[in-house]
Every structure is written in C-alpha cells, then in structure tokens.
C-alpha cells in the first residue's frame, strides 16, 4: 500500500461517522465512504501534503454527497406496478351520480341559457362572444 493510501485509511472511522450523519443509512453511508476513497485515490496528485488531509477528504465526501443528491433529484422516479393502483384518489360512486345530476339540470334550462352555458364551458367563449353568437343582449 502506498504512503498516501495508508494516510487516508487512518481517517476512515471519522469519514464513516460523517457519512452516517449525512445519510442516516449504514449501507448508503458505506457506499459514500467507498466513493470518497476512490475519488481521493484518483485525485491524489491534487493533494498538497502540507495541508489538512482530513479536511480534504471531508470536502470530497461532501461534494460526492451533493452530486449524488442532485443526480437523484433529476432522475426518473420508478414506481412498482402494484403501487400504481393506489396512487391518486380513489374513485367514488358519487362522481357519476353528480355528473348525471349536472346533465339533467343543464337539460332543464331554457334553450338560450343552455346554449350560452355550453358555449362558455365547452368552447371557452367570453360573455360578449356568446352574446354575439346567439344574437342576445350581453
């Protein structure tokens, strides 16, 4: 083992504690420590030996953690098929009944009012446009 590798292994216990405090999950914390060690070994040529090694390792760990969180937030969310049925609002028996009652109420309106209402709901026309279409006063 090289001198640099033996130097950084001395800081493993403290890195593990810091990773667990960040992630609150032992397996994820171990992965973070491993990624940090790999990055430190890859970038060993950038470390200045007259500086604080523990601070350099903690900075690498922090940056790895932030980058992983960003990757996770940008990635797609996968939902198991069995959970798809429970997502959203459960269908109620009231919705079809309410729709039927609404249709009946609209059918009971006088023809001019019903046409004006439907032009507004379905086509999204403004009141002045509806009055012009139906030749009614606004």
The first five atom37 places (N, CA, C, CB, O) and aatype in JSON, in Angstrom:
{
  "aatype": [20, 20, 20, 20, 20, 20, 20, 20, 20, 20, 20, 20, 20, 20, 20, 20, 20, 20, 20, 20, 20, 20, 20, 20, 20, 20, 20, 20, 20, 20, 20, 20, 20, 20, 20, 20, 20, 20, 20, 20, 20, 20, 20, 20, 20, 20, 20, 20, 20, 20, 20, 20, 20, 20, 20, 20, 20, 20, 20, 20, 20, 20, 20, 20, 20, 20, 20, 20, 20, 20, 20, 20, 20, 20, 20, 20, 20, 20, 20, 20, 20, 20, 20, 20, 20, 20, 20, 20, 20, 20, 20, 20, 20, 20, 20, 20, 20, 20, 20, 20, 20, 20, 20, 20, 20, 20, 20, 20, 20, 20, 20, 20, 20, 20, 20, 20, 20, 20, 20, 20, 20, 20, 20, 20, 20, 20, 20, 20, 20, 20, 20, 20, 20, 20, 20, 20, 20, 20],
  "atom_mask": [
    [1, 1, 1, 1, 1],
    [1, 1, 1, 1, 1],
    [1, 1, 1, 1, 1],
    [1, 1, 1, 1, 1],
    [1, 1, 1, 1, 1],
    [1, 1, 1, 1, 1],
    [1, 1, 1, 1, 1],
    [1, 1, 1, 1, 1],
    [1, 1, 1, 1, 1],
    [1, 1, 1, 1, 1],
    [1, 1, 1, 1, 1],
    [1, 1, 1, 1, 1],
    [1, 1, 1, 1, 1],
    [1, 1, 1, 1, 1],
    [1, 1, 1, 1, 1],
    [1, 1, 1, 1, 1],
    [1, 1, 1, 1, 1],
    [1, 1, 1, 1, 1],
    [1, 1, 1, 1, 1],
    [1, 1, 1, 1, 1],
    [1, 1, 1, 1, 1],
    [1, 1, 1, 1, 1],
    [1, 1, 1, 1, 1],
    [1, 1, 1, 1, 1],
    [1, 1, 1, 1, 1],
    [1, 1, 1, 1, 1],
    [1, 1, 1, 1, 1],
    [1, 1, 1, 1, 1],
    [1, 1, 1, 1, 1],
    [1, 1, 1, 1, 1],
    [1, 1, 1, 1, 1],
    [1, 1, 1, 1, 1],
    [1, 1, 1, 1, 1],
    [1, 1, 1, 1, 1],
    [1, 1, 1, 1, 1],
    [1, 1, 1, 1, 1],
    [1, 1, 1, 1, 1],
    [1, 1, 1, 1, 1],
    [1, 1, 1, 1, 1],
    [1, 1, 1, 1, 1],
    [1, 1, 1, 1, 1],
    [1, 1, 1, 1, 1],
    [1, 1, 1, 1, 1],
    [1, 1, 1, 1, 1],
    [1, 1, 1, 1, 1],
    [1, 1, 1, 1, 1],
    [1, 1, 1, 1, 1],
    [1, 1, 1, 1, 1],
    [1, 1, 1, 1, 1],
    [1, 1, 1, 1, 1],
    [1, 1, 1, 1, 1],
    [1, 1, 1, 1, 1],
    [1, 1, 1, 1, 1],
    [1, 1, 1, 1, 1],
    [1, 1, 1, 1, 1],
    [1, 1, 1, 1, 1],
    [1, 1, 1, 1, 1],
    [1, 1, 1, 1, 1],
    [1, 1, 1, 1, 1],
    [1, 1, 1, 1, 1],
    [1, 1, 1, 1, 1],
    [1, 1, 1, 1, 1],
    [1, 1, 1, 1, 1],
    [1, 1, 1, 1, 1],
    [1, 1, 1, 1, 1],
    [1, 1, 1, 1, 1],
    [1, 1, 1, 1, 1],
    [1, 1, 1, 1, 1],
    [1, 1, 1, 1, 1],
    [1, 1, 1, 1, 1],
    [1, 1, 1, 1, 1],
    [1, 1, 1, 1, 1],
    [1, 1, 1, 1, 1],
    [1, 1, 1, 1, 1],
    [1, 1, 1, 1, 1],
    [1, 1, 1, 1, 1],
    [1, 1, 1, 1, 1],
    [1, 1, 1, 1, 1],
    [1, 1, 1, 1, 1],
    [1, 1, 1, 1, 1],
    [1, 1, 1, 1, 1],
    [1, 1, 1, 1, 1],
    [1, 1, 1, 1, 1],
    [1, 1, 1, 1, 1],
    [1, 1, 1, 1, 1],
    [1, 1, 1, 1, 1],
    [1, 1, 1, 1, 1],
    [1, 1, 1, 1, 1],
    [1, 1, 1, 1, 1],
    [1, 1, 1, 1, 1],
    [1, 1, 1, 1, 1],
    [1, 1, 1, 1, 1],
    [1, 1, 1, 1, 1],
    [1, 1, 1, 1, 1],
    [1, 1, 1, 1, 1],
    [1, 1, 1, 1, 1],
    [1, 1, 1, 1, 1],
    [1, 1, 1, 1, 1],
    [1, 1, 1, 1, 1],
    [1, 1, 1, 1, 1],
    [1, 1, 1, 1, 1],
    [1, 1, 1, 1, 1],
    [1, 1, 1, 1, 1],
    [1, 1, 1, 1, 1],
    [1, 1, 1, 1, 1],
    [1, 1, 1, 1, 1],
    [1, 1, 1, 1, 1],
    [1, 1, 1, 1, 1],
    [1, 1, 1, 1, 1],
    [1, 1, 1, 1, 1],
    [1, 1, 1, 1, 1],
    [1, 1, 1, 1, 1],
    [1, 1, 1, 1, 1],
    [1, 1, 1, 1, 1],
    [1, 1, 1, 1, 1],
    [1, 1, 1, 1, 1],
    [1, 1, 1, 1, 1],
    [1, 1, 1, 1, 1],
    [1, 1, 1, 1, 1],
    [1, 1, 1, 1, 1],
    [1, 1, 1, 1, 1],
    [1, 1, 1, 1, 1],
    [1, 1, 1, 1, 1],
    [1, 1, 1, 1, 1],
    [1, 1, 1, 1, 1],
    [1, 1, 1, 1, 1],
    [1, 1, 1, 1, 1],
    [1, 1, 1, 1, 1],
    [1, 1, 1, 1, 1],
    [1, 1, 1, 1, 1],
    [1, 1, 1, 1, 1],
    [1, 1, 1, 1, 1],
    [1, 1, 1, 1, 1],
    [1, 1, 1, 1, 1],
    [1, 1, 1, 1, 1],
    [1, 1, 1, 1, 1],
    [1, 1, 1, 1, 1],
    [1, 1, 1, 1, 1]
  ],
  "atom_positions": [
    [[0.84, -1.17, 0.0], [0.0, 0.0, 0.0], [0.89, 1.24, 0.0], [-0.96, 0.0, 1.22], [1.9, 1.3, 0.71]],
    [[0.5, 2.22, -0.81], [1.31, 3.44, -0.89], [1.18, 4.25, 0.38], [0.9, 4.28, -2.11], [0.28, 4.02, 1.2]],
    [[2.06, 5.19, 0.54], [2.03, 6.05, 1.72], [0.74, 6.85, 1.79], [3.23, 7.0, 1.72], [0.15, 7.01, 2.86]],
    [[0.3, 7.36, 0.63], [-0.92, 8.16, 0.61], [-2.14, 7.32, 0.99], [-1.13, 8.78, -0.78], [-2.99, 7.77, 1.75]],
    [[-2.22, 6.09, 0.48], [-3.34, 5.21, 0.81], [-3.35, 4.89, 2.29], [-3.26, 3.91, -0.01], [-4.42, 4.85, 2.9]],
    [[-2.19, 4.66, 2.88], [-2.15, 4.38, 4.32], [-2.51, 5.62, 5.14], [-0.76, 3.87, 4.73], [-3.08, 5.51, 6.22]],
    [[-2.19, 6.8, 4.62], [-2.57, 8.03, 5.32], [-4.08, 8.22, 5.32], [-1.89, 9.24, 4.66], [-4.66, 8.59, 6.34]],
    [[-4.72, 7.97, 4.19], [-6.16, 8.21, 4.15], [-6.94, 7.14, 4.9], [-6.64, 8.28, 2.7], [-8.04, 7.41, 5.39]],
    [[-6.4, 5.93, 5.01], [-7.12, 4.89, 5.75], [-7.21, 5.22, 7.25], [-6.44, 3.52, 5.56], [-8.1, 4.73, 7.94]],
    [[-6.31, 6.04, 7.73], [-6.37, 6.46, 9.14], [-7.62, 7.29, 9.42], [-5.12, 7.26, 9.51], [-8.08, 7.36, 10.56]],
    [[-8.17, 7.9, 8.38], [-9.33, 8.77, 8.54], [-10.66, 8.06, 8.28], [-9.21, 9.96, 7.62], [-11.72, 8.68, 8.32]],
    [[-10.61, 6.77, 8.0], [-11.84, 6.02, 7.69], [-12.89, 6.06, 8.8], [-11.49, 4.59, 7.4], [-14.06, 6.29, 8.5]],
    [[-12.55, 5.85, 10.06], [-13.59, 5.88, 11.1], [-14.34, 7.22, 11.16], [-12.96, 5.6, 12.46], [-15.56, 7.25, 11.3]],
    [[-13.6, 8.3, 11.04], [-14.25, 9.61, 11.09], [-15.11, 9.84, 9.84], [-13.2, 10.73, 11.22], [-16.19, 10.42, 9.94]],
    [[-14.64, 9.39, 8.68], [-15.42, 9.52, 7.44], [-16.71, 8.7, 7.52], [-14.58, 9.07, 6.22], [-17.76, 9.14, 7.05]],
    [[-16.62, 7.51, 8.12], [-17.82, 6.68, 8.26], [-18.85, 7.37, 9.16], [-17.45, 5.29, 8.83], [-20.05, 7.35, 8.87]],
    [[-18.39, 7.96, 10.24], [-19.32, 8.66, 11.15], [-19.97, 9.84, 10.43], [-18.58, 9.16, 12.41], [-21.17, 10.06, 10.56]],
    [[-19.17, 10.58, 9.67], [-19.71, 11.73, 8.95], [-20.72, 11.27, 7.89], [-18.57, 12.55, 8.3], [-21.77, 11.9, 7.72]],
    [[-20.41, 10.2, 7.19], [-21.33, 9.69, 6.16], [-22.64, 9.23, 6.78], [-20.67, 8.53, 5.39], [-23.71, 9.47, 6.21]],
    [[-22.57, 8.57, 7.92], [-23.8, 8.12, 8.59], [-24.62, 9.3, 9.09], [-23.46, 7.19, 9.76], [-25.85, 9.24, 9.11]],
    [[-23.95, 10.36, 9.49], [-24.7, 11.54, 9.93], [-25.37, 12.23, 8.75], [-23.78, 12.53, 10.66], [-26.42, 12.86, 8.91]],
    [[-24.78, 12.12, 7.57], [-25.4, 12.71, 6.37], [-26.58, 11.89, 5.88], [-24.36, 12.84, 5.27], [-27.61, 12.45, 5.5]],
    [[-26.43, 10.57, 5.87], [-27.39, 9.72, 5.18], [-28.36, 8.96, 6.08], [-26.67, 8.75, 4.36], [-29.44, 8.57, 5.64]],
    [[-28.0, 8.75, 7.33], [-28.85, 8.01, 8.28], [-29.18, 6.6, 7.77], [-30.15, 8.77, 8.54], [-30.25, 6.07, 8.06]],
    [[-28.28, 6.01, 7.02], [-28.46, 4.67, 6.47], [-27.07, 4.05, 6.34], [-29.22, 4.69, 5.08], [-26.22, 4.58, 5.61]],
    [[-26.82, 2.96, 7.02], [-25.47, 2.38, 7.08], [-24.98, 1.94, 5.7], [-25.45, 1.19, 8.05], [-23.83, 2.18, 5.35]],
    [[-25.84, 1.31, 4.91], [-25.41, 0.82, 3.59], [-25.08, 1.99, 2.66], [-26.5, -0.07, 2.96], [-24.06, 1.96, 1.97]],
    [[-25.92, 3.0, 2.65], [-25.66, 4.17, 1.8], [-24.42, 4.92, 2.27], [-26.87, 5.12, 1.8], [-23.65, 5.44, 1.47]],
    [[-24.22, 4.96, 3.59], [-23.04, 5.63, 4.14], [-21.77, 4.89, 3.73], [-23.13, 5.71, 5.68], [-20.78, 5.53, 3.37]],
    [[-21.8, 3.56, 3.76], [-20.63, 2.79, 3.32], [-20.33, 3.04, 1.85], [-20.85, 1.29, 3.57], [-19.17, 3.15, 1.45]],
    [[-21.38, 3.14, 1.03], [-21.18, 3.44, -0.4], [-20.55, 4.82, -0.58], [-22.51, 3.37, -1.16], [-19.67, 5.0, -1.41]],
    [[-21.01, 5.78, 0.21], [-20.45, 7.13, 0.13], [-18.98, 7.14, 0.53], [-21.25, 8.09, 1.01], [-18.17, 7.81, -0.1]],
    [[-18.64, 6.41, 1.58], [-17.24, 6.34, 2.02], [-16.39, 5.7, 0.92], [-17.1, 5.53, 3.34], [-15.29, 6.17, 0.62]],
    [[-16.91, 4.64, 0.31], [-16.17, 3.98, -0.76], [-15.96, 4.92, -1.95], [-16.91, 2.7, -1.22], [-14.87, 5.0, -2.5]],
    [[-17.0, 5.64, -2.34], [-16.87, 6.6, -3.44], [-15.88, 7.7, -3.1], [-18.23, 7.21, -3.78], [-15.12, 8.15, -3.95]],
    [[-15.9, 8.13, -1.85], [-14.96, 9.16, -1.41], [-13.52, 8.66, -1.5], [-15.28, 9.61, 0.01], [-12.64, 9.38, -1.97]],
    [[-13.3, 7.45, -1.04], [-11.94, 6.88, -1.08], [-11.46, 6.71, -2.51], [-11.89, 5.53, -0.34], [-10.3, 6.99, -2.83]],
    [[-12.35, 6.24, -3.38], [-11.97, 6.08, -4.8], [-11.61, 7.43, -5.39], [-13.13, 5.43, -5.6], [-10.6, 7.56, -6.09]],
    [[-12.43, 8.44, -5.12], [-12.17, 9.78, -5.67], [-10.86, 10.34, -5.11], [-13.33, 10.74, -5.34], [-10.09, 10.96, -5.84]],
    [[-10.6, 10.11, -3.83], [-9.37, 10.6, -3.22], [-8.15, 9.94, -3.85], [-9.38, 10.36, -1.7], [-7.14, 10.6, -4.1]],
    [[-8.24, 8.64, -4.1], [-7.11, 7.95, -4.73], [-6.91, 8.4, -6.17], [-7.31, 6.43, -4.68], [-5.78, 8.52, -6.64]],
    [[-8.02, 8.64, -6.87], [-7.91, 9.12, -8.25], [-7.29, 10.51, -8.31], [-9.3, 9.13, -8.92], [-6.54, 10.83, -9.23]],
    [[-7.62, 11.35, -7.33], [-7.18, 12.74, -7.33], [-6.01, 12.99, -6.37], [-8.34, 13.65, -6.97], [-5.77, 14.13, -5.97]],
    [[-5.31, 11.95, -6.0], [-4.2, 12.08, -5.04], [-3.16, 13.08, -5.52], [-3.55, 10.73, -4.8], [-2.53, 13.76, -4.7]],
    [[-2.98, 13.18, -6.83], [-1.97, 14.11, -7.36], [-2.34, 15.58, -7.11], [-1.79, 13.88, -8.86], [-1.49, 16.46, -7.23]],
    [[-3.61, 15.85, -6.76], [-4.04, 17.22, -6.5], [-3.88, 17.63, -5.03], [-5.49, 17.38, -6.91], [-3.99, 18.81, -4.69]],
    [[-3.62, 16.65, -4.16], [-3.5, 16.95, -2.74], [-2.12, 17.51, -2.45], [-3.76, 15.69, -1.9], [-1.1, 16.98, -2.88]],
    [[-2.11, 18.62, -1.69], [-0.85, 19.22, -1.25], [-0.54, 18.68, 0.14], [-0.93, 20.79, -1.24], [-1.36, 18.82, 1.06]],
    [[0.61, 18.06, 0.31], [0.93, 17.36, 1.55], [1.12, 18.28, 2.76], [2.18, 16.56, 1.35], [1.17, 17.81, 3.9]],
    [[1.22, 19.56, 2.52], [1.36, 20.48, 3.65], [0.0, 21.0, 4.13], [2.26, 21.64, 3.26], [-0.05, 21.92, 4.95]],
    [[-1.1, 20.42, 3.62], [-2.45, 20.85, 4.02], [-3.13, 19.76, 4.84], [-3.3, 21.21, 2.77], [-2.56, 18.7, 5.09]],
    [[-4.36, 20.03, 5.25], [-5.12, 19.14, 6.12], [-5.76, 18.02, 5.3], [-6.2, 19.92, 6.88], [-6.66, 18.28, 4.5]],
    [[-5.31, 16.79, 5.47], [-5.82, 15.66, 4.71], [-7.26, 15.34, 5.1], [-4.93, 14.43, 4.93], [-8.09, 15.05, 4.23]],
    [[-7.57, 15.39, 6.39], [-8.93, 15.08, 6.82], [-9.93, 16.08, 6.24], [-9.02, 15.08, 8.35], [-11.0, 15.69, 5.79]],
    [[-9.59, 17.35, 6.23], [-10.45, 18.37, 5.64], [-10.64, 18.14, 4.15], [-9.86, 19.75, 5.89], [-11.74, 18.35, 3.63]],
    [[-9.58, 17.73, 3.47], [-9.66, 17.45, 2.03], [-10.59, 16.26, 1.79], [-8.25, 17.15, 1.44], [-11.41, 16.3, 0.86]],
    [[-10.49, 15.21, 2.6], [-11.35, 14.03, 2.44], [-12.81, 14.36, 2.75], [-10.86, 12.9, 3.35], [-13.71, 13.9, 2.05]],
    [[-13.04, 15.16, 3.79], [-14.41, 15.54, 4.14], [-15.01, 16.39, 3.03], [-14.44, 16.3, 5.49], [-16.2, 16.27, 2.74]],
    [[-14.21, 17.25, 2.42], [-14.7, 18.07, 1.3], [-15.08, 17.18, 0.12], [-13.64, 19.1, 0.88], [-16.11, 17.4, -0.52]],
    [[-14.26, 16.19, -0.17], [-14.58, 15.25, -1.25], [-15.88, 14.52, -0.93], [-13.42, 14.24, -1.46], [-16.74, 14.36, -1.8]],
    [[-16.02, 14.06, 0.33], [-17.23, 13.34, 0.71], [-18.46, 14.23, 0.58], [-17.11, 12.82, 2.14], [-19.49, 13.81, 0.07]],
    [[-18.34, 15.46, 1.05], [-19.47, 16.39, 0.95], [-19.86, 16.6, -0.51], [-19.12, 17.74, 1.62], [-21.05, 16.57, -0.85]],
    [[-18.88, 16.82, -1.37], [-19.16, 17.03, -2.79], [-19.77, 15.79, -3.44], [-17.88, 17.43, -3.53], [-20.67, 15.9, -4.27]],
    [[-19.3, 14.62, -3.07], [-19.88, 13.37, -3.59], [-21.34, 13.25, -3.15], [-19.07, 12.13, -3.1], [-22.21, 12.85, -3.94]],
    [[-21.6, 13.59, -1.9], [-22.97, 13.53, -1.38], [-23.89, 14.5, -2.12], [-22.99, 13.83, 0.12], [-24.99, 14.13, -2.51]],
    [[-23.44, 15.72, -2.31], [-24.25, 16.73, -3.01], [-24.49, 16.31, -4.45], [-23.55, 18.12, -2.96], [-25.61, 16.43, -4.96]],
    [[-23.47, 15.82, -5.12], [-23.63, 15.38, -6.51], [-24.6, 14.21, -6.62], [-22.28, 14.98, -7.1], [-25.4, 14.16, -7.55]],
    [[-24.53, 13.28, -5.68], [-25.46, 12.15, -5.7], [-26.9, 12.62, -5.46], [-25.07, 11.11, -4.63], [-27.83, 12.12, -6.09]],
    [[-27.07, 13.57, -4.56], [-28.42, 14.1, -4.31], [-28.96, 14.81, -5.55], [-28.4, 15.07, -3.12], [-30.15, 14.69, -5.86]],
    [[-28.11, 15.53, -6.25], [-28.55, 16.2, -7.48], [-28.91, 15.19, -8.56], [-27.44, 17.15, -8.0], [-29.92, 15.33, -9.25]],
    [[-28.09, 14.16, -8.69], [-28.4, 13.12, -9.69], [-29.72, 12.44, -9.35], [-27.26, 12.06, -9.75], [-30.53, 12.17, -10.24]],
    [[-29.93, 12.19, -8.09], [-31.16, 11.52, -7.66], [-32.39, 12.39, -7.91], [-31.08, 11.15, -6.17], [-33.44, 11.89, -8.32]],
    [[-32.26, 13.7, -7.67], [-33.42, 14.58, -7.85], [-33.75, 14.79, -9.31], [-33.17, 15.91, -7.19], [-34.9, 15.1, -9.64]],
    [[-32.8, 14.65, -10.2], [-33.04, 14.84, -11.63], [-33.5, 13.57, -12.34], [-31.79, 15.35, -12.3], [-34.08, 13.63, -13.42]],
    [[-33.24, 12.45, -11.73], [-33.55, 11.18, -12.38], [-35.03, 10.85, -12.35], [-32.78, 10.07, -11.73], [-35.8, 11.47, -11.62]],
    [[-35.41, 9.88, -13.15], [-36.82, 9.47, -13.16], [-37.2, 8.76, -11.87], [-37.1, 8.56, -14.36], [-36.35, 8.19, -11.18]],
    [[-38.45, 8.81, -11.56], [-38.96, 8.14, -10.37], [-39.65, 6.86, -10.84], [-39.95, 9.06, -9.55], [-40.58, 6.91, -11.65]],
    [[-39.19, 5.74, -10.35], [-39.77, 4.46, -10.72], [-40.73, 4.01, -9.63], [-38.67, 3.41, -10.97], [-40.38, 3.97, -8.45]],
    [[-41.94, 3.67, -10.04], [-42.96, 3.22, -9.11], [-43.32, 1.78, -9.46], [-44.22, 4.15, -9.14], [-43.64, 1.5, -10.62]],
    [[-43.27, 0.88, -8.51], [-43.65, -0.5, -8.8], [-45.09, -0.59, -9.29], [-43.47, -1.37, -7.56], [-45.95, 0.2, -8.88]],
    [[-45.36, -1.53, -10.15], [-46.68, -1.67, -10.77], [-47.77, -1.88, -9.74], [-46.68, -2.82, -11.75], [-48.89, -1.38, -9.91]],
    [[-47.48, -2.61, -8.67], [-48.52, -2.86, -7.67], [-48.89, -1.6, -6.89], [-48.06, -3.94, -6.7], [-49.98, -1.52, -6.32]],
    [[-47.99, -0.6, -6.86], [-48.3, 0.64, -6.18], [-49.06, 1.62, -7.06], [-47.04, 1.28, -5.69], [-49.67, 2.56, -6.55]],
    [[-49.04, 1.41, -8.37], [-49.73, 2.33, -9.27], [-51.23, 2.38, -9.01], [-49.48, 1.93, -10.71], [-51.86, 3.42, -9.16]],
    [[-51.79, 1.26, -8.62], [-53.22, 1.21, -8.36], [-53.61, 2.07, -7.17], [-53.66, -0.21, -8.14], [-54.75, 2.54, -7.1]],
    [[-52.71, 2.27, -6.22], [-53.05, 3.02, -5.01], [-52.71, 4.5, -5.12], [-52.34, 2.42, -3.83], [-53.02, 5.27, -4.21]],
    [[-52.07, 4.92, -6.21], [-51.7, 6.33, -6.37], [-52.93, 7.11, -6.82], [-50.53, 6.49, -7.38], [-53.72, 6.64, -7.64]],
    [[-53.07, 8.3, -6.3], [-54.2, 9.15, -6.69], [-55.36, 9.02, -5.73], [-54.65, 8.82, -8.09], [-55.22, 8.5, -4.62]],
    [[-56.48, 9.49, -6.18], [-57.68, 9.49, -5.35], [-58.56, 8.32, -5.75], [-58.45, 10.82, -5.47], [-58.74, 8.06, -6.94]],
    [[-59.09, 7.63, -4.8], [-59.96, 6.5, -5.09], [-61.24, 7.0, -5.74], [-60.27, 5.71, -3.81], [-61.79, 8.03, -5.35]],
    [[-61.7, 6.26, -6.72], [-62.93, 6.64, -7.4], [-64.1, 6.42, -6.45], [-63.11, 5.83, -8.72], [-64.17, 5.41, -5.76]],
    [[-65.0, 7.38, -6.44], [-66.16, 7.26, -5.57], [-67.38, 6.96, -6.42], [-66.37, 8.55, -4.73], [-67.36, 7.15, -7.64]],
    [[-68.4, 6.5, -5.79], [-69.66, 6.25, -6.5], [-70.41, 7.55, -6.74], [-70.53, 5.26, -5.72], [-71.34, 7.6, -7.55]],
    [[-70.02, 8.59, -6.03], [-70.73, 9.85, -6.13], [-70.44, 10.6, -7.42], [-70.38, 10.71, -4.96], [-71.32, 11.31, -7.91]],
    [[-69.24, 10.46, -7.98], [-68.87, 11.22, -9.16], [-69.8, 10.96, -10.35], [-67.45, 10.9, -9.55], [-70.27, 11.93, -10.94]],
    [[-70.08, 9.72, -10.73], [-71.0, 9.5, -11.85], [-72.4, 10.02, -11.57], [-71.07, 8.03, -12.2], [-73.09, 10.5, -12.47]],
    [[-72.84, 9.93, -10.32], [-74.17, 10.41, -9.95], [-74.22, 11.93, -10.06], [-74.54, 9.96, -8.52], [-75.2, 12.49, -10.55]],
    [[-73.16, 12.6, -9.58], [-73.11, 14.06, -9.67], [-73.11, 14.51, -11.12], [-71.88, 14.6, -8.95], [-73.77, 15.49, -11.47]],
    [[-72.37, 13.8, -11.98], [-72.34, 14.14, -13.39], [-73.72, 13.99, -14.03], [-71.31, 13.27, -14.13], [-74.15, 14.85, -14.8]],
    [[-74.41, 12.92, -13.72], [-75.76, 12.69, -14.24], [-76.72, 13.79, -13.77], [-76.29, 11.3, -13.81], [-77.53, 14.28, -14.56]],
    [[-76.63, 14.17, -12.5], [-77.48, 15.24, -11.98], [-77.18, 16.56, -12.67], [-77.29, 15.38, -10.47], [-78.09, 17.35, -12.94]],
    [[-75.88, 16.81, -12.95], [-75.49, 18.05, -13.64], [-76.06, 18.08, -15.06], [-73.94, 18.17, -13.68], [-76.56, 19.11, -15.5]],
    [[-76.0, 16.96, -15.77], [-76.56, 16.89, -17.12], [-78.06, 17.12, -17.1], [-76.26, 15.52, -17.76], [-78.59, 17.84, -17.95]],
    [[-78.74, 16.53, -16.15], [-80.2, 16.72, -16.05], [-80.54, 18.18, -15.76], [-80.78, 15.81, -14.95], [-81.5, 18.72, -16.32]],
    [[-79.77, 18.82, -14.89], [-80.02, 20.23, -14.56], [-79.81, 21.12, -15.77], [-79.12, 20.68, -13.4], [-80.58, 22.05, -16.0]],
    [[-78.76, 20.84, -16.55], [-78.5, 21.63, -17.76], [-79.62, 21.4, -18.78], [-77.12, 21.25, -18.37], [-80.04, 22.34, -19.45]],
    [[-80.1, 20.17, -18.89], [-81.19, 19.87, -19.84], [-82.48, 20.59, -19.47], [-81.44, 18.37, -19.89], [-83.3, 20.87, -20.35]],
    [[-82.68, 20.9, -18.2], [-83.9, 21.59, -17.77], [-83.86, 23.1, -18.03], [-84.12, 21.34, -16.29], [-84.9, 23.77, -17.95]],
    [[-82.7, 23.64, -18.35], [-82.58, 25.08, -18.61], [-83.29, 25.43, -19.92], [-81.08, 25.51, -18.66], [-83.4, 24.58, -20.81]],
    [[-83.77, 26.67, -20.05], [-84.29, 27.11, -21.34], [-83.18, 27.03, -22.41], [-84.87, 28.55, -21.25], [-82.0, 27.12, -22.08]],
    [[-83.58, 26.87, -23.66], [-82.63, 26.64, -24.76], [-81.54, 27.72, -24.82], [-83.38, 26.59, -26.1], [-80.37, 27.37, -24.96]],
    [[-81.88, 29.0, -24.71], [-80.89, 30.09, -24.83], [-79.85, 30.01, -23.69], [-81.6, 31.47, -24.8], [-78.66, 30.17, -23.92]],
    [[-80.34, 29.75, -22.49], [-79.43, 29.66, -21.35], [-78.52, 28.43, -21.46], [-80.22, 29.62, -20.03], [-77.33, 28.48, -21.16]],
    [[-79.13, 27.31, -21.89], [-78.35, 26.08, -22.05], [-77.26, 26.27, -23.1], [-79.27, 24.89, -22.43], [-76.12, 25.87, -22.88]],
    [[-77.61, 26.87, -24.25], [-76.62, 27.08, -25.31], [-75.51, 28.02, -24.84], [-77.3, 27.65, -26.56], [-74.34, 27.79, -25.12]],
    [[-75.89, 29.08, -24.13], [-74.89, 30.02, -23.63], [-73.95, 29.34, -22.64], [-75.58, 31.23, -22.96], [-72.73, 29.53, -22.68]],
    [[-74.52, 28.55, -21.76], [-73.71, 27.84, -20.76], [-72.74, 26.87, -21.43], [-74.61, 27.09, -19.78], [-71.57, 26.8, -21.06]],
    [[-73.23, 26.12, -22.4], [-72.37, 25.14, -23.09], [-71.29, 25.82, -23.93], [-73.22, 24.24, -23.99], [-70.17, 25.33, -24.01]],
    [[-71.63, 26.96, -24.55], [-70.59, 27.7, -25.29], [-69.49, 28.17, -24.36], [-71.21, 28.9, -26.04], [-68.31, 28.18, -24.73]],
    [[-69.87, 28.56, -23.18], [-68.85, 29.01, -22.22], [-68.04, 27.83, -21.69], [-69.52, 29.76, -21.05], [-66.81, 27.91, -21.64]],
    [[-68.7, 26.75, -21.29], [-68.0, 25.6, -20.72], [-67.15, 24.87, -21.74], [-68.98, 24.63, -20.11], [-65.98, 24.58, -21.49]],
    [[-67.73, 24.57, -22.88], [-67.05, 23.69, -23.84], [-66.07, 24.45, -24.72], [-68.08, 22.97, -24.72], [-64.93, 24.02, -24.91]],
    [[-66.51, 25.59, -25.27], [-65.63, 26.32, -26.18], [-64.83, 27.4, -25.49], [-66.45, 26.94, -27.28], [-63.88, 27.95, -26.07]],
    [[-65.2, 27.72, -24.25], [-64.45, 28.73, -23.5], [-64.68, 30.14, -23.98], [-62.99, 28.42, -23.58], [-63.83, 31.01, -23.78]],
    [[-65.82, 30.4, -24.61], [-66.12, 31.74, -25.11], [-66.42, 32.7, -23.96], [-67.3, 31.7, -26.09], [-66.93, 32.3, -22.91]],
    [[-66.08, 33.98, -24.2], [-66.41, 35.01, -23.24], [-67.88, 35.4, -23.4], [-65.48, 36.25, -23.41], [-68.51, 35.04, -24.39]],
    [[-68.4, 36.14, -22.42], [-69.81, 36.51, -22.45], [-70.16, 37.35, -23.68], [-70.18, 37.28, -21.19], [-71.21, 37.14, -24.3]],
    [[-69.29, 38.29, -24.05], [-69.6, 39.11, -25.22], [-69.58, 38.28, -26.5], [-68.59, 40.26, -25.33], [-70.36, 38.55, -27.41]],
    [[-68.7, 37.28, -26.58], [-68.67, 36.4, -27.76], [-69.92, 35.53, -27.82], [-67.41, 35.52, -27.74], [-70.45, 35.28, -28.9]],
    [[-70.37, 35.07, -26.68], [-71.59, 34.24, -26.62], [-72.79, 35.06, -27.04], [-71.8, 33.65, -25.19], [-73.65, 34.59, -27.79]],
    [[-72.86, 36.31, -26.55], [-74.0, 37.18, -26.9], [-74.01, 37.44, -28.4], [-73.93, 38.53, -26.11], [-75.07, 37.48, -29.03]],
    [[-72.83, 37.61, -28.98], [-72.74, 37.85, -30.43], [-73.15, 36.6, -31.22], [-71.31, 38.26, -30.83], [-73.89, 36.72, -32.2]],
    [[-72.69, 35.42, -30.8], [-73.02, 34.16, -31.48], [-74.53, 33.88, -31.46], [-72.26, 33.0, -30.84], [-75.1, 33.46, -32.46]],
    [[-75.14, 34.11, -30.33], [-76.54, 33.76, -30.15], [-77.49, 34.93, -30.42], [-76.77, 33.25, -28.76], [-78.71, 34.8, -30.31]],
    [[-76.91, 36.08, -30.78], [-77.69, 37.28, -31.05], [-78.58, 37.62, -29.86], [-78.53, 37.1, -32.32], [-79.79, 37.8, -29.99]],
    [[-77.92, 37.69, -28.69], [-78.6, 38.0, -27.44], [-77.95, 39.25, -26.84], [-78.54, 36.79, -26.44], [-76.8, 39.56, -27.14]],
    [[-78.68, 39.97, -25.99], [-78.04, 41.09, -25.3], [-77.02, 40.57, -24.28], [-79.1, 41.99, -24.61], [-77.24, 39.54, -23.63]],
    [[-75.95, 41.29, -24.16], [-74.91, 40.86, -23.23], [-75.39, 40.98, -21.81], [-73.64, 41.68, -23.41], [-74.66, 40.66, -20.87]]
  ]
}
